[in-house]
Amino acid sequence: MTPGAWPDVDLDLLRVLDVLLRTESTVLAARELGLTQSAVSHALRRLREAFGDPLLVRVGRRFVPTERARELAPALAEARLAVTRVLAPRETFDPAKLRTTFRMALADYAESVILPGLLTTLATDAPEVDLVTTLSGDALEEDLQHGRVDLACGGFFQERAGLVLRTLFRDPLVCVRRPTKGRLTLARYLAARHVLVSPRGRPGGIVDDHLAAANQTRRVVLRTPTFQTAITLAARTDLLVTIPESLARLHAEHAPLTVEPLPFELPPLRFAMAYAASRKDDVSHRWLRERVVEAAQARAPKRRGK
């Protein structure tokens, strides 16, 4: 190669290699890069051909770098820093000068988690920034991919190429009902009438999937896209609603509601943030994401001691 000439190799492949060496996993690398696992595996094959070396060898569930890969790691780290310096903005980002509107897809659960802290921060640090929130419809992932929505937060997302998902916290599911005598047993839960909250309009969910696996069913008499409607009905009727604990505790402070653990084991809900991988290095978008993370962490349910 002529000294000073650009190498005849896809520089995006070097980025994939850098992430693979740090994560030692095609799954974790795909998540960080916003790619599919198959795309990362294909990139690894091209890298092996380019370097004439396996680079990473599978040992159990992880990949172990070869000697050649270990030699490349420091140079890759230096290259990453050099590219970052080249692409760094000339001026330090100042949110006070930012004038824009961000569109966020949030169910009312996510709004209650994110908006109080986020709007307080915007009023102080970025007073010219406005927000528009929309419900999370069936086309949410496509809306994120095509830039119709800047960012989304909630409990359920589909894995898609070009999307980055970041877990912000985990929220146990509980049952909410108006005060009544008697402990909530499984028999009472199954015999009751229920409200199903489905922001994306789909029937069923993790509760009904769990019951079906145990050959059990519950009677859902209403499916609604909003948690507020379900909670209002739970406080005024005999209907039961299963919702995240942080939201249940918040509303139980202001309404006649009993918050009870479910009479069966379910994993906690993952509250996550989703955005297009193409926005990952957008300075203003990154600033917004950091503020969303702060707002979510401030409202995350506190872990109770055992």
Secondary structure, 3 states (H helix, E strand, C coil): CCCCCCCCCCHHHHHHHHHHHHHCCHHHHHHHHCCCHHHHHHHHHHHHHHHCCCCEEEECCEEEECHHHHHHHHHHHHHHHHHHHHHCCCCCCCHHHCCEEEEEEECHHHHHHHHHHHHHHHHHHCCCEEEEEECCCCCHHHHHHCCCCCEEEECCCCCCCCEEEEEEEEECEEEEECCCCCCCCHHHHHHCEEEEECCCCCCCCHHHHHHHHCCCCCEEEEEECCHHHHHHHHHHCCCEEEEEHHHHHHHHCCCCCEEEECCCCCCCEEEEEEEEHHHCCCHHHHHHHHHHHHHHHHHCCCCCCC
